[in-house]
């Protein structure tokens, strides 16, 4: 049987846990992504007083033909 943690209790009591999604173009290295996740987690720990385990971060890469700005796909903007 799974152990119930303080984080689980917080969720059960309706205390929202941060869920962060970073949407970006590809090209970042694994080390860059690790550093970004570490620093964002640290910011939530400092600002909200949360344990690192309460912070969830998703990194989503979008190719240039999968997003647009100003009415044009990024891939169409030379």
Helices and strands as residue ranges (DSSP letters): H 6-12, E 19-24, H 30-48, G 52-54, E 56-61, G 64-66, E 68-69, E 72-73, G 74-76
